[in-house]
Amino acid sequence: MTYTGKVPGIAESGDTDRYTITEEHGDATSSFCGFKDRDCRLAVFICLYRLQWIAMQCPQCREHFHDELIRAYLFDKKNNYLQDSKGLWAVRSQICPNCKNVIVLLEWGKLAQDAREPEGEIVVYPEEMSRFPPPAEVPSPLREDYLEACLTLTLSPKASAALSRRSLQTLLRGYAKVRPSNLEDEIQQVLDSGGLPSHIAEALDGVRNIGNFAAHPIKSLQTGQIADVEPGEAEWLLDTLEDMFDFYFVKPARLKKRREKLDAKLKEHGKPPLRT
C-alpha cells in the first residue's frame, strides 16, 4: 500500500494486500481488518472520508485541496442556536488555495464543535459547474464566456446558449479567420474551408441544425441575444466549444512544447532542429 504523509488510524500489515484500519470517535472504536482488493480500498476510502483526509474539490477551478473550512453557527433572533428537525444549522467557508475564490457551504445536523462531518450540506457559493474549466491554453475572453455558460446551464439554458454562441462567433472571427457575417454564414465558411476534422465539422454543423436557426434567426444575427432553446441545444454548444478549443488552442500549444523539447535534445547532440 502507498499513501502520502502520516494518516492517523491506518496501519499496514506485513502482507501488502492486507490492511488494518482503525477509526476513533470519542470512546467508540471500529476496525476493518484483513480486507483485500476492492473491499479493502472501499474500507480505506470510508475511513479516510470520515476522518476528512479526502481532499475537497473546488466547485470553480476543480482543483483538490485538504478541507480546512471554518464552521460558524447560525443563530435566531433570540441569539439561540438556529435549529429544527434536521438539527443545528451552520456555515463553513474557506478560500481555495488554487484559484483564491471563496467557498461557502451550508450544513445541518448534530454539529458538535468537534463533529467531523455534518449530516447534510450544500455548496451555496460559488455555483457548482457541471463541467471542468477549459485548459489554460484557451484565451481569456473565450474562457470567461465558457465558464459563465457552464455556471448558468442549470439555471438558464437560454442564457448559457447565448453565451456559448457569442463565444463561438468570437472564436470563428478571431482564430478561424472567417469573414464577419451572421453566425450561420460564418459556420458555413469554416465548413467550406475543409480545415476541420470531420467530427468537429459535424458538431459545428449541428449547432445551426439543433438550434433551428431557420425558425430562430435571432440566434444567428445576434448571437448574444437570449432566445428559446431546443432540448439539448445548450449542452451541444458547450460540447462543440470544447472540441474547438482543443483543435485551435490546446493541441497546437502542446505540439509546440513537444517540438521545443525535441529541438533542445537535438541541439545537445549537435544536430539541427526539426524542420517545420
ROFI-97764 format. One record per residue (C-alpha): residue in one letter; x, y, z. Coordinates in nm, 4 decimals, padded with zeros to 6 digits. Layout:
(rec A, (X, Y, Z)) ...
***
This chain:
(rec M, (00.0000, 00.0000, 00.0000)) (rec T, (00.1172, 00.3523, -00.0764)) (rec Y, (-00.0091, 00.6661, 00.0916)) (rec T, (00.1320, 01.0144, 00.1324)) (rec G, (00.2083, 01.1584, 00.4749)) (rec K, (00.1007, 01.0241, 00.8118)) (rec V, (-00.2616, 00.9188, 00.8158)) (rec P, (-00.3996, 00.8550, 01.1677)) (rec G, (-00.5909, 00.5321, 01.2177)) (rec I, (-00.4345, 00.3365, 00.9310)) (rec A, (-00.1683, 00.0726, 00.9668)) (rec E, (-00.0186, -00.1612, 00.7092)) (rec S, (00.0316, -00.5280, 00.7822)) (rec G, (00.3185, -00.7395, 00.6547)) (rec D, (00.1127, -00.8534, 00.3570)) (rec T, (00.0822, -00.5541, 00.1213)) (rec D, (-00.2643, -00.6730, 00.0139)) (rec R, (-00.3953, -00.6673, 00.3720)) (rec Y, (-00.4626, -00.3682, 00.5919)) (rec T, (-00.5725, -00.2776, 00.9395)) (rec I, (-00.7806, 00.0381, 00.9507)) (rec T, (-00.8879, 00.1899, 01.2788)) (rec E, (-01.1258, 00.4797, 01.3230)) (rec E, (-01.1771, 00.6529, 01.6546)) (rec H, (-01.4668, 00.8777, 01.7553)) (rec G, (-01.4557, 00.9507, 02.1269)) (rec D, (-01.4888, 00.6191, 02.3122)) (rec A, (-01.6092, 00.4304, 02.0075)) (rec T, (-01.3523, 00.2410, 01.8024)) (rec S, (-01.4227, 00.0326, 01.4969)) (rec S, (-01.1684, -00.1688, 01.2983)) (rec F, (-01.1600, -00.3044, 00.9472)) (rec C, (-00.9035, -00.5821, 00.9210)) (rec G, (-00.7845, -00.8181, 00.6538)) (rec F, (-00.9749, -00.6770, 00.3569)) (rec K, (-00.8287, -00.7318, 00.0118)) (rec D, (-00.8544, -00.5630, -00.3271)) (rec R, (-01.1739, -00.3647, -00.3886)) (rec D, (-01.3257, -00.4275, -00.0444)) (rec C, (-01.0122, -00.3033, 00.1237)) (rec R, (-00.9910, 00.0081, -00.0905)) (rec L, (-01.3556, 00.0832, -00.0133)) (rec A, (-01.2879, 00.0474, 00.3598)) (rec V, (-00.9862, 00.2780, 00.3291)) (rec F, (-01.1970, 00.5352, 00.1440)) (rec I, (-01.4758, 00.5293, 00.4031)) (rec C, (-01.2312, 00.5656, 00.6890)) (rec L, (-01.0375, 00.8456, 00.5227)) (rec Y, (-01.3563, 01.0290, 00.4300)) (rec R, (-01.4874, 01.0215, 00.7845)) (rec L, (-01.1540, 01.1432, 00.9113)) (rec Q, (-01.1665, 01.4209, 00.6483)) (rec W, (-00.8446, 01.3176, 00.4823)) (rec I, (-01.0136, 01.3028, 00.1419)) (rec A, (-00.9362, 01.6296, -00.0354)) (rec M, (-01.2188, 01.8669, -00.1161)) (rec Q, (-01.2721, 01.9718, -00.4790)) (rec C, (-01.3183, 02.3409, -00.5501)) (rec P, (-01.6549, 02.3940, -00.7268)) (rec Q, (-01.4992, 02.6504, -00.9618)) (rec C, (-01.1429, 02.5532, -01.0572)) (rec R, (-01.1934, 02.1802, -00.9789)) (rec E, (-00.8566, 02.1521, -00.8050)) (rec H, (-00.8378, 01.9365, -00.4922)) (rec F, (-00.7166, 02.0578, -00.1541)) (rec H, (-00.7393, 01.9498, 00.2090)) (rec D, (-01.0609, 02.0576, 00.3753)) (rec E, (-00.9847, 02.3210, 00.6390)) (rec L, (-01.3171, 02.5052, 00.6271)) (rec I, (-01.4096, 02.7145, 00.9287)) (rec R, (-01.7519, 02.6462, 01.0831)) (rec A, (-01.9735, 02.9331, 01.2005)) (rec Y, (-02.3033, 02.8514, 01.3716)) (rec L, (-02.6238, 03.0339, 01.2819)) (rec F, (-02.8448, 03.1977, 01.5474)) (rec D, (-03.2081, 03.3033, 01.5652)) (rec K, (-03.3299, 03.6483, 01.6696)) (rec K, (-03.3172, 03.5444, 02.0381)) (rec N, (-02.9497, 03.4571, 01.9954)) (rec N, (-03.0172, 03.0849, 02.0323)) (rec Y, (-02.8623, 02.8273, 01.8030)) (rec L, (-03.0680, 02.8026, 01.4825)) (rec Q, (-03.2084, 02.4500, 01.4723)) (rec D, (-03.5060, 02.2442, 01.3602)) (rec S, (-03.5889, 01.8779, 01.2992)) (rec K, (-03.2715, 01.8449, 01.0901)) (rec G, (-03.0531, 01.9648, 01.3765)) (rec L, (-02.8279, 02.2658, 01.4098)) (rec W, (-02.7526, 02.4892, 01.1112)) (rec A, (-02.4115, 02.6314, 01.0329)) (rec V, (-02.1995, 02.7804, 00.7577)) (rec R, (-01.8489, 02.6698, 00.6663)) (rec S, (-01.6172, 02.8726, 00.4484)) (rec Q, (-01.2686, 02.8727, 00.3031)) (rec I, (-01.0651, 03.0352, 00.0272)) (rec C, (-00.9496, 02.7891, -00.2377)) (rec P, (-00.5675, 02.7862, -00.2251)) (rec N, (-00.5535, 02.7425, -00.6031)) (rec C, (-00.7984, 02.9913, -00.7595)) (rec K, (-00.8303, 03.2135, -00.4470)) (rec N, (-01.2112, 03.2159, -00.4702)) (rec V, (-01.4341, 03.1897, -00.1634)) (rec I, (-01.6215, 02.8643, -00.0987)) (rec V, (-01.9280, 02.8685, 00.1280)) (rec L, (-02.1209, 02.5602, 00.2444)) (rec L, (-02.4499, 02.5473, 00.4335)) (rec E, (-02.4685, 02.2437, 00.6620)) (rec W, (-02.7005, 02.0876, 00.9165)) (rec G, (-02.7122, 01.8013, 01.1657)) (rec K, (-02.5758, 01.7209, 01.5091)) (rec L, (-02.2971, 01.9735, 01.4757)) (rec A, (-02.0997, 01.9454, 01.7945)) (rec Q, (-01.7910, 02.1641, 01.7992)) (rec D, (-01.5672, 01.8633, 01.7321)) (rec A, (-01.8011, 01.6969, 01.4820)) (rec R, (-01.6035, 01.5865, 01.1774)) (rec E, (-01.8908, 01.5795, 00.9297)) (rec P, (-02.2450, 01.7196, 00.9023)) (rec E, (-02.5499, 01.5083, 00.8251)) (rec G, (-02.6117, 01.7200, 00.5165)) (rec E, (-02.4524, 02.0096, 00.3305)) (rec I, (-02.4813, 02.2065, 00.0080)) (rec V, (-02.2425, 02.4439, -00.1666)) (rec V, (-02.4109, 02.7853, -00.1735)) (rec Y, (-02.1190, 02.9759, -00.3295)) (rec P, (-01.9851, 02.9580, -00.5918)) (rec E, (-02.2443, 02.7824, -00.8015)) (rec E, (-02.1030, 02.4439, -00.8895)) (rec M, (-02.0196, 02.3823, -01.2531)) (rec S, (-02.1183, 02.0615, -01.4260)) (rec R, (-01.8037, 02.0749, -01.6426)) (rec F, (-01.4338, 02.1227, -01.5980)) (rec P, (-01.2810, 02.4649, -01.6709)) (rec P, (-01.1147, 02.4903, -02.0125)) (rec P, (-00.7372, 02.4361, -02.0281)) (rec A, (-00.5038, 02.7277, -01.9641)) (rec E, (-00.4213, 02.7482, -02.3359)) (rec V, (-00.7686, 02.8910, -02.4110)) (rec P, (-00.7578, 03.2748, -02.4393)) (rec S, (-00.9155, 03.4687, -02.1556)) (rec P, (-01.2253, 03.6188, -02.3289)) (rec L, (-01.3306, 03.2780, -02.4628)) (rec R, (-01.2528, 03.1146, -02.1324)) (rec E, (-01.4656, 03.3617, -01.9365)) (rec D, (-01.7699, 03.3223, -02.1640)) (rec Y, (-01.7377, 02.9442, -02.1485)) (rec L, (-01.7164, 02.9401, -01.7679)) (rec E, (-02.0200, 03.1663, -01.7376)) (rec A, (-02.2110, 02.9472, -01.9823)) (rec C, (-02.1320, 02.6440, -01.7658)) (rec L, (-02.2410, 02.8191, -01.4467)) (rec T, (-02.5751, 02.9271, -01.5944)) (rec L, (-02.6513, 02.5991, -01.7714)) (rec T, (-02.8751, 02.4592, -01.4975)) (rec L, (-03.0423, 02.7873, -01.4006)) (rec S, (-03.0993, 02.9171, -01.7547)) (rec P, (-03.0172, 02.7062, -02.0617)) (rec K, (-03.1237, 03.0058, -02.2747)) (rec A, (-02.8599, 03.2318, -02.1182)) (rec S, (-02.6000, 02.9553, -02.1354)) (rec A, (-02.6668, 02.9018, -02.5068)) (rec A, (-02.6422, 03.2754, -02.5774)) (rec L, (-02.3029, 03.2950, -02.4067)) (rec S, (-02.1824, 02.9889, -02.5977)) (rec R, (-02.2962, 03.1269, -02.9336)) (rec R, (-02.1170, 03.4549, -02.8624)) (rec S, (-01.8012, 03.2680, -02.7640)) (rec L, (-01.8223, 03.0522, -03.0761)) (rec Q, (-01.8589, 03.3559, -03.3019)) (rec T, (-01.5619, 03.5255, -03.1313)) (rec L, (-01.3526, 03.2137, -03.1944)) (rec L, (-01.4549, 03.1864, -03.5600)) (rec R, (-01.3785, 03.5522, -03.6325)) (rec G, (-01.0593, 03.5796, -03.4314)) (rec Y, (-00.8960, 03.2422, -03.4886)) (rec A, (-01.0683, 03.0665, -03.7811)) (rec K, (-01.0353, 03.3975, -03.9709)) (rec V, (-01.3821, 03.3909, -04.1241)) (rec R, (-01.5272, 03.6955, -04.2985)) (rec P, (-01.7592, 03.8664, -04.0437)) (rec S, (-02.1218, 03.7907, -04.1191)) (rec N, (-02.4028, 03.6176, -03.9311)) (rec L, (-02.3183, 03.3030, -03.7340)) (rec E, (-02.4826, 03.0647, -03.9805)) (rec D, (-02.2769, 03.2009, -04.2695)) (rec E, (-01.9592, 03.2033, -04.0610)) (rec I, (-02.0106, 02.8366, -03.9745)) (rec Q, (-02.0551, 02.7597, -04.3444)) (rec Q, (-01.7315, 02.9401, -04.4278)) (rec V, (-01.5372, 02.7200, -04.1869)) (rec L, (-01.7048, 02.4045, -04.3160)) (rec D, (-01.6298, 02.5022, -04.6777)) (rec S, (-01.2627, 02.5555, -04.5938)) (rec G, (-01.2254, 02.1860, -04.5141)) (rec G, (-00.9780, 02.2619, -04.2374)) (rec L, (-01.1631, 02.0937, -03.9517)) (rec P, (-01.1523, 01.7249, -03.8614)) (rec S, (-01.4751, 01.5555, -03.9690)) (rec H, (-01.6069, 01.5015, -03.6154)) (rec I, (-01.5655, 01.8694, -03.5264)) (rec A, (-01.7179, 01.9812, -03.8581)) (rec E, (-02.0196, 01.7613, -03.7876)) (rec A, (-02.0559, 01.9072, -03.4373)) (rec L, (-02.0266, 02.2632, -03.5700)) (rec D, (-02.2865, 02.1979, -03.8386)) (rec G, (-02.5113, 02.0609, -03.5648)) (rec V, (-02.5051, 02.3980, -03.3860)) (rec R, (-02.7259, 02.5581, -03.6504)) (rec N, (-02.9343, 02.2461, -03.7139)) (rec I, (-03.0104, 02.1656, -03.3489)) (rec G, (-03.0553, 02.5367, -03.2768)) (rec N, (-03.3032, 02.5582, -03.5663)) (rec F, (-03.1583, 02.8829, -03.6993)) (rec A, (-03.4210, 02.8894, -03.9742)) (rec A, (-03.7013, 02.9276, -03.7187)) (rec H, (-03.4932, 03.1403, -03.4798)) (rec P, (-03.2793, 03.3715, -03.6992)) (rec I, (-03.2010, 03.5914, -03.3986)) (rec K, (-02.9560, 03.3218, -03.2849)) (rec S, (-02.7523, 03.3781, -03.5998)) (rec L, (-02.7981, 03.7537, -03.6349)) (rec Q, (-02.7425, 03.8492, -03.2689)) (rec T, (-02.5516, 03.5645, -03.1097)) (rec G, (-02.5562, 03.7051, -02.7563)) (rec Q, (-02.9336, 03.7533, -02.7586)) (rec I, (-03.1305, 03.5225, -02.5263)) (rec A, (-03.3731, 03.3103, -02.7263)) (rec D, (-03.5711, 02.9910, -02.6868)) (rec V, (-03.3558, 02.6772, -02.6993)) (rec E, (-03.4237, 02.3297, -02.8261)) (rec P, (-03.3773, 02.0276, -02.5950)) (rec G, (-03.0043, 01.9579, -02.5618)) (rec E, (-02.9032, 02.2684, -02.7566)) (rec A, (-02.7152, 02.4417, -02.4726)) (rec E, (-02.5212, 02.1239, -02.3937)) (rec W, (-02.4381, 02.0698, -02.7631)) (rec L, (-02.2958, 02.4207, -02.7857)) (rec L, (-02.0689, 02.3626, -02.4855)) (rec D, (-01.9518, 02.0281, -02.6248)) (rec T, (-01.8749, 02.1922, -02.9592)) (rec L, (-01.6812, 02.4728, -02.7921)) (rec E, (-01.4712, 02.2173, -02.6062)) (rec D, (-01.3868, 02.0459, -02.9365)) (rec M, (-01.2999, 02.3801, -03.0976)) (rec F, (-01.0819, 02.4823, -02.8022)) (rec D, (-00.8923, 02.1561, -02.8297)) (rec F, (-00.8364, 02.1965, -03.2044)) (rec Y, (-00.7413, 02.5653, -03.2149)) (rec F, (-00.5549, 02.6116, -02.8867)) (rec V, (-00.4759, 02.3043, -02.6798)) (rec K, (-00.3263, 02.0659, -02.9352)) (rec P, (-00.1166, 02.3315, -03.1158)) (rec A, (00.0250, 02.4596, -02.7852)) (rec R, (00.1133, 02.1108, -02.6647)) (rec L, (00.2681, 02.0209, -03.0004)) (rec K, (00.4807, 02.3356, -02.9786)) (rec K, (00.6093, 02.2337, -02.6357)) (rec R, (00.6930, 01.8853, -02.7618)) (rec R, (00.8848, 02.0323, -03.0581)) (rec E, (01.0768, 02.2666, -02.8283)) (rec K, (01.1804, 01.9763, -02.6058)) (rec L, (01.2871, 01.7720, -02.9070)) (rec D, (01.4819, 02.0621, -03.0571)) (rec A, (01.6629, 02.1089, -02.7243)) (rec K, (01.7680, 01.7437, -02.7254)) (rec L, (01.8800, 01.7629, -03.0871)) (rec K, (02.0864, 02.0718, -03.0071)) (rec E, (02.2595, 01.8891, -02.7205)) (rec H, (02.3748, 01.6287, -02.9724)) (rec G, (02.4853, 01.8858, -03.2273)) (rec K, (02.2003, 01.8224, -03.4673)) (rec P, (01.9765, 02.0775, -03.6464)) (rec P, (01.6250, 02.1422, -03.5149)) (rec L, (01.3217, 01.9660, -03.6549)) (rec R, (01.2145, 02.1229, -03.9829)) (rec T, (00.8631, 02.2709, -03.9989)) 
***
